[in-house]
Each structure stands twice: as C-alpha cells, then as structure tokens.
Amino acid sequence: MRSAPQPAAPPLRPTPALSAPSFRDVPPRVRWLIYLLSFLTVSQGFYYVIVTAYLPEVGVGSEAVGIILGVSAASVVLSAIPLGVLSDRHGRKVVFLLGTMGLPPALLVYAFTTEVTYLVLAAVVVGVAQGAFLTTWNAMIADQTALENRDHAFSLSFVVNIVANGLGASVFILFPALSQFTGASIAELHHDALIFFAGFACLSPISLAYLLRGFEEVSYPRSRLFARGRKMGLLLKFSLLNGLIGLGAGFIIPLIATWLWLKFGVPDTYSGPLLALSYMTVGFAALWSAGLAQRYGPVKAIALTQGLSTVFMVSLAFVPNAAVAGGLYIVRAALMMMASPISDSYLMSIISPEDRGVASAINSIVWRLPNSATTVVGGALLAGGHFELPFLLAASFYLVSISAFYLSFRHIRPASPAAPAPRG
C-alpha cells in the first residue's frame, strides 16, 4: 500500500439543476466498480421481493417477515463498525469483496425452504455481508474522487444500483406468461429463479476481484483514527438525524409489498413490477441530484427533496385503491431517494479520508438499528390490520429529522482535504 498526492480533478462546468450530468468525469475504475456490482444488485432486487411479497403468499406471516428484515438489519449493526475499522487500517478491498459474497448462499436457502429458522439464519449472512459492503463502498468511491467530481460519482452509483434493483424486482411480471408457456407452477418458477439469481450474483465478486487484482490502496495506522479531533461530533449528529429517518422508514417502507398484499390483495407478480417501476423512476430522478446539489447546496437539496417526499408519505395512509397507492408510492420514492447520493457525497466530504470507513459504518448502524426495530413493529401493526398508522408514524419522524438536519448543517460546507490516492 502506497501514498501519493491526490490528483486534481478536471474543472467541471456547473451543472444546471434540471439538466442530467455527464458521467465522463467519473474516474474509469470507479465507473467499472459501479457497473460490475450490478450483477449482485439485480439479484438483491429479486431477493427483496421474495422476502416481502412472496413469503407472505406461501404462508409466512408478516410478523415473521418483519423479524427476518429486522434480524438482517441488526446483523449490519453488529458487524459494521469492526469491519469499518478493519477497512480503514488494512485496506478496503478484501472487506469489500467479502461483502459481495453473502447473497448467493442466502438465495439458495430461500430456494429450498420456507422454515423461518433457516430464513432468519440466511438473513444474518445477508446482513453481515451488507455490513462489509456498506462500510467500504462509499469510502472506496470517495477515496478515488475529488470534490469536483464526487457528486457525479455518487449519482452514477445510485442510478446504476437503483435501476439494477428494479430489473431484479421486475422479473416477477414474467412468471404468469412463463407458467402458461412451460406448464411449470408459479412456485416452481420461484424456486428456479432463486437458483438462477444465486449464480448470477456470483458474477460480481468474480469480476470485481479481477478488476481490483492490481489495485494498491492506502491504509491508515491505528493511531491516526479520529486523531486531532476530526469532527466526531459532526458525524454523530449527522448519523443521529439520519437515524430518525431510518426509525420512521422502518415502520412501512421495507414492508410496502406486504402492505399491498394484506390491504389490497396484490400478489408479487404485480407488487414486484411496481417496485421495479419505482426503482427505475428513482434511478432516473437521481440523474438530477448532482445538479440540485450544485445549484442549491447539498443541505438545501436534501431538505427540499425529503420534505416533498413526506407529503406523499402522508397521502399513502388514505389511498382508496392499489392503483393510486402505486402512483403515490413511486413519486414518494423518487423524491426521497434523490437525496441519497447527495447525502452520501456530503458525508464523505465533511469527514477526513482516513476515517471514511468507520464513518460509513457508524452512519449505517445509527440508521439501521432503529430501522430494524421499527420494521418488527410495522409487521405487527400490519398483522393487526392497522394499515394507516405506519405511514403516519413514518412521516412524523421524517419531519423532525428534516427540520433538525437543515437547522444543524445549513452553514457546514463540504471540503476537499488532501488525501492519498490509491495506485494500481
């Protein structure tokens, strides 16, 4: 591992708020990291619908679905900080690659059993893998970009990942036609698709390992971590306010497909494509994230998009039918998730480079810990027939978080600290 001066990024012209950015300024290796991760992300989109929509259809209760999601999130919480420290001290590459290897075995478990005990154990594996991934991904992008092109890199990452998730979720729309054409039952098609996506997800760690085979990265000795008072309080404040979003979201967002099934009787052959459409819409909406951040500043852009999203969150509590629910959910998701790449880029730009792995871990933990708890509560509320309350609870926490975030960070601007650049 070597140290080298941070290369200067080419000057970028300001991006208009309503113009999609060019991603040519994103470094080539960062672009390939994003593209090759897509095999895994497509499979994740499929896995998410299996857990939240298919399991209730085959007799797994919404309480159990909430527990599966909660346990997965709790596994992220328990693993993230140790893995973040490891990545900061010894390099992110190995931890990152390990984080891409957890989904395939979990998909195989779901292919062969609906026993809740085994599904929970598989969720633990997925959670630890996500912990490894979440503590390294943002840091790896930030380490290989400068302030001038970082927003563009995070926007590209978000767009590609969310569209790939949508492709995975959209597979379910093919099942009725495939069943008629092949004579296979819907259950058999789910089984075969789970096995296929387990193999498909393996393409990401294999191709990424090849891409990074000559990659030399920087590590930081233990004595430097959070040395010289590096904005630990700022990180904790950012993470705690983000945690309020996670607390609210947990009541209903991971359970949208379950809610559609319980309230309107919408099966995964329809809720999966709906989620896919929302992912696609979110992905294309996020093309404008960098422009919004450059025009209004990251803090105003985050508060604006999240605030508008909350209005649609409240409206979902009172929808009369599934069609209206789908339309409102898509708009809500697009507005809320437009803030995600801006937020990731902003956090990585106010934190010192040697602390980015731990910072990503802490931010993920503080978001997912309350999120995992309220997902269990949300599952219980849906099981009890309380279909409006989860949305209203979520919106309440959103409003508190957005207001406090804007008041706390409106004067704190991102910096571009000198950082050693990876080589190879």
C-alpha positions as CSV (number, residue, x, y, z in Angstrom):
1,M,0.0,0.0,0.0
2,R,1.4,3.4,-1.0
3,S,0.7,7.0,-0.6
4,A,0.6,9.5,-3.4
5,P,-0.7,13.1,-3.8
6,Q,-4.4,13.4,-4.7
7,P,-4.7,14.0,-8.4
8,A,-6.5,17.2,-9.4
9,A,-9.9,16.6,-11.0
10,P,-10.6,18.4,-14.3
11,P,-12.6,21.5,-13.8
12,L,-16.3,20.9,-14.3
13,R,-18.8,23.3,-15.6
14,P,-21.7,24.0,-13.2
15,T,-24.5,21.5,-13.7
16,P,-27.9,23.2,-14.1
17,A,-30.4,21.9,-11.5
18,L,-32.7,20.4,-14.2
19,S,-30.0,19.0,-16.5
20,A,-28.7,15.5,-16.3
21,P,-25.0,15.4,-15.6
22,S,-22.3,13.9,-17.7
23,F,-20.6,11.0,-16.0
24,R,-17.4,11.2,-18.2
25,D,-15.7,13.0,-15.4
26,V,-16.1,10.0,-13.1
27,P,-12.7,8.0,-13.0
28,P,-12.8,4.9,-15.2
29,R,-12.1,2.4,-12.3
30,V,-14.9,3.9,-10.3
31,R,-17.3,3.5,-13.3
32,W,-16.3,-0.1,-13.7
33,L,-16.8,-0.8,-10.0
34,I,-20.3,0.5,-10.3
35,Y,-21.1,-1.4,-13.5
36,L,-19.7,-4.7,-12.3
37,L,-21.6,-4.5,-9.0
38,S,-24.8,-4.6,-11.0
39,F,-24.9,-8.4,-11.2
40,L,-25.3,-8.5,-7.4
41,T,-27.7,-5.6,-7.3
42,V,-30.1,-7.1,-9.8
43,S,-30.2,-10.2,-7.6
44,Q,-30.8,-8.1,-4.5
45,G,-33.8,-6.6,-6.1
46,F,-35.2,-10.1,-6.7
47,Y,-34.4,-11.1,-3.1
48,Y,-36.2,-8.2,-1.6
49,V,-39.4,-9.0,-3.3
50,I,-39.1,-12.7,-2.3
51,V,-38.8,-11.7,1.3
52,T,-41.5,-9.0,1.5
53,A,-44.1,-10.3,-1.1
54,Y,-43.6,-14.0,-1.9
55,L,-43.1,-15.3,1.7
56,P,-46.5,-13.9,2.8
57,E,-48.1,-15.6,-0.2
58,V,-46.7,-19.0,0.8
59,G,-47.9,-18.7,4.4
60,V,-45.0,-16.9,6.2
61,G,-46.7,-14.3,8.4
62,S,-46.0,-10.6,8.2
63,E,-44.6,-10.8,11.8
64,A,-42.0,-13.3,10.6
65,V,-41.2,-11.1,7.6
66,G,-40.6,-8.2,10.0
67,I,-38.3,-10.4,12.1
68,I,-36.4,-11.5,9.0
69,L,-35.8,-7.9,7.9
70,G,-35.1,-6.8,11.5
71,V,-32.5,-9.5,12.1
72,S,-30.8,-8.7,8.8
73,A,-30.6,-5.0,9.7
74,A,-29.4,-5.9,13.3
75,S,-26.6,-8.0,11.7
76,V,-25.5,-5.0,9.8
77,V,-25.4,-3.0,13.0
78,L,-23.3,-5.6,14.9
79,S,-20.8,-6.1,12.1
80,A,-20.4,-2.7,10.6
81,I,-18.0,-0.9,13.0
82,P,-15.5,-3.8,13.3
83,L,-15.4,-4.2,9.6
84,G,-15.1,-0.4,9.1
85,V,-12.1,-0.2,11.4
86,L,-10.6,-3.2,9.6
87,S,-11.0,-1.5,6.3
88,D,-9.5,1.8,7.4
89,R,-6.5,0.1,8.9
90,H,-5.7,-2.6,6.4
91,G,-7.5,-1.5,3.2
92,R,-11.0,-1.8,1.9
93,K,-10.6,-4.2,-1.0
94,V,-10.8,-7.5,0.9
95,V,-13.6,-6.4,3.1
96,F,-15.5,-5.1,0.1
97,L,-15.1,-8.3,-1.9
98,L,-16.3,-10.4,1.1
99,G,-19.3,-8.1,1.3
100,T,-20.3,-9.2,-2.2
101,M,-20.3,-12.9,-1.3
102,G,-23.1,-13.2,1.2
103,L,-26.2,-13.1,-1.0
104,P,-25.7,-16.2,-3.2
105,P,-25.9,-18.7,-0.3
106,A,-28.9,-16.9,1.2
107,L,-30.8,-17.2,-2.1
108,L,-30.1,-20.9,-2.2
109,V,-31.6,-21.3,1.3
110,Y,-34.8,-19.5,0.2
111,A,-34.9,-21.8,-2.8
112,F,-35.2,-24.9,-0.7
113,T,-37.1,-24.0,2.4
114,T,-39.7,-21.7,4.0
115,E,-38.8,-22.7,7.5
116,V,-38.5,-19.4,9.4
117,T,-35.4,-20.5,11.4
118,Y,-33.4,-21.1,8.3
119,L,-34.6,-18.0,6.7
120,V,-33.5,-16.0,9.7
121,L,-30.1,-17.5,9.6
122,A,-29.8,-16.7,5.9
123,A,-30.8,-13.1,6.8
124,V,-27.9,-12.9,9.3
125,V,-25.5,-13.9,6.5
126,V,-27.0,-11.2,4.2
127,G,-26.8,-8.6,7.0
128,V,-23.1,-9.2,7.7
129,A,-22.3,-9.1,4.0
130,Q,-24.2,-5.8,3.8
131,G,-22.2,-4.5,6.8
132,A,-19.0,-5.2,4.9
133,F,-20.3,-3.6,1.8
134,L,-21.8,-0.5,3.3
135,T,-18.6,0.3,5.3
136,T,-16.4,0.2,2.2
137,W,-18.5,1.2,-0.8
138,N,-18.9,4.9,-0.2
139,A,-15.3,5.2,1.2
140,M,-13.9,3.5,-2.0
141,I,-15.7,5.9,-4.2
142,A,-14.7,8.9,-2.1
143,D,-11.1,7.8,-2.0
144,Q,-10.8,7.7,-5.8
145,T,-12.6,11.0,-6.5
146,A,-12.1,14.7,-5.7
147,L,-14.7,17.2,-4.6
148,E,-15.2,18.4,-8.1
149,N,-16.4,15.0,-9.5
150,R,-17.6,13.3,-6.3
151,D,-21.3,14.2,-6.6
152,H,-21.3,12.8,-10.2
153,A,-19.7,9.6,-9.0
154,F,-22.2,9.1,-6.2
155,S,-25.1,10.0,-8.6
156,L,-23.8,7.4,-11.1
157,S,-23.5,4.8,-8.4
158,F,-27.0,5.5,-7.1
159,V,-28.6,5.5,-10.6
160,V,-27.0,2.2,-11.7
161,N,-27.7,0.4,-8.4
162,I,-31.3,1.5,-8.2
163,V,-32.1,0.6,-11.8
164,A,-30.4,-2.8,-11.3
165,N,-32.6,-3.3,-8.3
166,G,-35.6,-2.5,-10.4
167,L,-34.6,-5.0,-13.0
168,G,-34.4,-7.7,-10.4
169,A,-37.8,-6.8,-9.0
170,S,-39.4,-6.7,-12.4
171,V,-38.7,-10.4,-13.1
172,F,-41.9,-11.4,-11.4
173,I,-44.1,-9.9,-14.1
174,L,-42.8,-12.7,-16.4
175,F,-44.0,-15.5,-14.2
176,P,-47.6,-15.8,-15.3
177,A,-46.6,-16.0,-19.0
178,L,-43.8,-18.4,-18.3
179,S,-46.1,-20.6,-16.3
180,Q,-48.5,-20.8,-19.2
181,F,-45.7,-21.4,-21.8
182,T,-43.8,-24.0,-19.8
183,G,-46.5,-25.6,-17.7
184,A,-44.5,-25.0,-14.6
185,S,-46.3,-23.8,-11.5
186,I,-45.6,-20.3,-10.0
187,A,-43.9,-22.0,-7.0
188,E,-41.5,-23.9,-9.3
189,L,-40.7,-20.7,-11.2
190,H,-39.8,-19.0,-7.9
191,H,-37.6,-22.0,-7.0
192,D,-35.7,-22.0,-10.3
193,A,-35.3,-18.2,-10.3
194,L,-33.8,-18.3,-6.9
195,I,-31.2,-20.8,-8.0
196,F,-30.5,-18.7,-11.2
197,F,-30.0,-15.5,-9.3
198,A,-27.7,-17.2,-6.8
199,G,-25.4,-18.0,-9.7
200,F,-25.9,-14.6,-11.3
201,A,-24.9,-12.8,-8.1
202,C,-21.6,-14.6,-8.1
203,L,-20.6,-12.7,-11.2
204,S,-20.0,-9.6,-9.2
205,P,-17.3,-10.8,-6.8
206,I,-15.6,-12.7,-9.6
207,S,-15.4,-9.8,-12.0
208,L,-14.6,-7.2,-9.2
209,A,-11.8,-9.4,-7.9
210,Y,-10.3,-9.3,-11.5
211,L,-10.8,-5.6,-11.8
212,L,-9.0,-4.9,-8.4
213,R,-6.3,-7.5,-8.8
214,G,-3.5,-4.9,-9.2
215,F,-5.1,-2.3,-7.0
216,E,-2.9,-0.8,-4.3
217,E,-4.8,1.2,-1.7
218,V,-4.0,3.3,1.2
219,S,-4.4,2.2,4.8
220,Y,-4.1,4.3,7.9
221,P,-2.3,3.3,11.2
222,R,-4.4,2.8,14.3
223,S,-3.0,5.9,16.0
224,R,-4.4,8.2,13.3
225,L,-8.1,7.1,13.5
226,F,-10.1,10.1,14.6
227,A,-6.9,11.9,15.7
228,R,-6.7,15.6,16.1
229,G,-10.4,15.9,16.9
230,R,-11.6,15.0,13.5
231,K,-15.3,16.1,13.6
232,M,-16.5,13.1,15.5
233,G,-19.3,15.2,17.0
234,L,-20.3,16.3,13.5
235,L,-20.5,12.7,12.3
236,L,-22.6,11.6,15.3
237,K,-25.0,14.5,14.8
238,F,-25.4,13.7,11.1
239,S,-25.9,10.0,11.8
240,L,-28.4,10.5,14.6
241,L,-30.6,12.8,12.5
242,N,-30.3,10.2,9.6
243,G,-31.3,7.6,12.2
244,L,-34.6,9.4,12.7
245,I,-35.3,8.8,9.0
246,G,-34.4,5.2,9.5
247,L,-36.6,4.9,12.5
248,G,-39.6,6.3,10.6
249,A,-38.9,4.4,7.4
250,G,-38.8,1.1,9.2
251,F,-42.5,1.2,10.1
252,I,-43.6,0.7,6.5
253,I,-41.0,1.2,3.7
254,P,-39.4,-2.3,3.8
255,L,-43.0,-3.7,4.1
256,I,-44.6,-2.0,1.2
257,A,-45.1,-5.2,-0.8
258,T,-46.5,-6.9,2.4
259,W,-48.9,-3.9,2.9
260,L,-50.1,-4.2,-0.7
261,W,-50.8,-7.9,-0.3
262,L,-52.6,-7.5,3.1
263,K,-54.7,-4.4,2.2
264,F,-55.4,-4.8,-1.5
265,G,-54.6,-8.5,-2.2
266,V,-51.8,-7.5,-4.6
267,P,-49.5,-10.6,-5.3
268,D,-45.8,-10.4,-6.0
269,T,-46.4,-10.8,-9.8
270,Y,-47.8,-7.2,-9.5
271,S,-46.1,-5.7,-6.5
272,G,-42.7,-6.8,-7.8
273,P,-43.1,-4.9,-11.1
274,L,-44.5,-1.9,-9.1
275,L,-41.4,-1.9,-7.0
276,A,-39.3,-2.2,-10.2
277,L,-41.1,0.8,-11.7
278,S,-40.4,2.8,-8.6
279,Y,-36.7,1.8,-8.7
280,M,-36.5,2.9,-12.4
281,T,-38.2,6.2,-11.6
282,V,-36.0,6.8,-8.7
283,G,-32.9,6.0,-10.8
284,F,-33.8,8.5,-13.5
285,A,-34.8,11.1,-11.0
286,A,-31.4,10.8,-9.3
287,L,-29.8,11.9,-12.5
288,W,-30.6,15.4,-11.4
289,S,-29.2,15.0,-7.9
290,A,-25.8,16.5,-8.7
291,G,-27.4,19.5,-10.4
292,L,-29.6,20.1,-7.4
293,A,-26.6,19.9,-5.0
294,Q,-24.6,22.3,-7.1
295,R,-27.3,24.8,-7.6
296,Y,-28.9,24.9,-4.1
297,G,-26.1,23.4,-2.0
298,P,-26.3,19.8,-0.6
299,V,-28.1,20.6,2.6
300,K,-30.9,22.6,1.0
301,A,-31.2,20.0,-1.8
302,I,-31.5,17.2,0.8
303,A,-34.1,19.0,2.9
304,L,-36.2,20.0,-0.2
305,T,-36.5,16.6,-1.7
306,Q,-37.1,14.8,1.6
307,G,-39.6,17.3,2.7
308,L,-41.7,17.0,-0.5
309,S,-41.5,13.2,-0.2
310,T,-43.0,13.4,3.2
311,V,-46.2,14.9,1.8
312,F,-46.7,11.9,-0.4
313,M,-45.9,9.6,2.6
314,V,-48.8,11.0,4.5
315,S,-51.2,10.7,1.5
316,L,-50.4,7.0,1.2
317,A,-52.2,6.4,4.5
318,F,-55.5,7.3,2.9
319,V,-55.4,5.8,-0.6
320,P,-58.6,4.2,-1.8
321,N,-57.1,1.5,-4.1
322,A,-53.9,-0.2,-5.2
323,A,-53.5,1.9,-8.5
324,V,-53.5,5.2,-6.6
325,A,-51.2,3.7,-4.0
326,G,-48.7,2.6,-6.6
327,G,-48.6,6.1,-8.2
328,L,-48.2,7.9,-5.0
329,Y,-45.5,5.5,-3.8
330,I,-43.5,6.0,-6.9
331,V,-43.5,9.7,-6.5
332,R,-42.6,9.5,-2.8
333,A,-39.7,7.1,-3.5
334,A,-38.3,9.3,-6.3
335,L,-38.3,12.4,-4.2
336,M,-36.9,10.7,-1.0
337,M,-34.2,8.8,-2.8
338,M,-33.0,11.8,-4.9
339,A,-31.4,12.9,-1.6
340,S,-29.5,9.7,-1.1
341,P,-26.5,10.3,-3.4
342,I,-26.3,13.9,-2.3
343,S,-26.2,12.8,1.4
344,D,-23.6,10.1,0.8
345,S,-21.3,12.5,-1.1
346,Y,-21.8,15.3,1.5
347,L,-20.9,13.0,4.5
348,M,-17.8,11.7,2.7
349,S,-16.8,15.3,2.0
350,I,-17.0,16.5,5.6
351,I,-15.1,13.6,7.1
352,S,-11.4,13.1,6.9
353,P,-10.3,10.4,4.3
354,E,-8.7,8.2,7.0
355,D,-12.0,8.0,8.9
356,R,-14.4,7.3,6.0
357,G,-14.7,3.5,6.6
358,V,-15.6,4.0,10.2
359,A,-17.8,6.9,9.4
360,S,-19.8,4.8,6.9
361,A,-20.1,2.1,9.5
362,I,-21.4,4.5,12.2
363,N,-23.8,6.1,9.8
364,S,-25.2,2.8,8.6
365,I,-25.5,1.5,12.2
366,V,-27.3,4.5,13.5
367,W,-29.7,4.3,10.6
368,R,-30.3,0.6,10.6
369,L,-30.6,0.0,14.4
370,P,-33.8,1.9,14.8
371,N,-34.9,0.8,11.3
372,S,-34.6,-2.9,12.3
373,A,-36.7,-2.3,15.5
374,T,-39.5,-0.4,13.8
375,T,-39.7,-2.9,10.9
376,V,-40.7,-5.6,13.5
377,V,-43.3,-3.1,14.9
378,G,-44.5,-2.3,11.4
379,G,-45.0,-6.0,10.7
380,A,-47.0,-6.4,13.9
381,L,-49.2,-3.4,13.1
382,L,-50.0,-4.7,9.6
383,A,-50.8,-8.1,11.0
384,G,-53.3,-6.3,13.3
385,G,-55.0,-4.5,10.4
386,H,-53.6,-1.1,11.2
387,F,-52.8,-0.1,7.6
388,E,-52.7,3.8,8.1
389,L,-50.7,4.1,11.3
390,P,-47.3,3.0,10.0
391,F,-47.4,5.8,7.3
392,L,-48.3,8.5,9.8
393,L,-45.6,7.3,12.3
394,A,-43.0,7.4,9.5
395,A,-44.0,10.9,8.4
396,S,-43.7,12.2,11.9
397,F,-40.2,11.1,12.3
398,Y,-39.3,12.3,8.8
399,L,-40.5,15.9,9.7
400,V,-38.5,16.0,12.9
401,S,-35.3,14.7,11.1
402,I,-35.5,17.0,8.1
403,S,-36.1,20.1,10.1
404,A,-33.3,19.4,12.6
405,F,-30.9,18.4,9.8
406,Y,-31.4,21.7,7.9
407,L,-31.0,23.8,11.1
408,S,-27.9,22.0,12.2
409,F,-26.0,21.7,8.9
410,R,-27.1,24.7,6.8
411,H,-23.8,26.5,7.4
412,I,-21.5,23.5,7.1
413,R,-20.0,23.2,3.7
414,P,-18.1,20.2,2.2
415,A,-14.3,20.4,2.0
416,S,-11.8,18.7,-0.2
417,P,-9.0,17.6,2.1
418,A,-5.7,16.4,0.7
419,A,-5.9,12.6,0.6
420,P,-3.5,9.8,-0.5
421,A,-4.7,8.3,-3.8
422,P,-4.9,4.6,-4.5
423,R,-2.5,3.3,-7.1
424,G,-2.7,0.4,-9.5
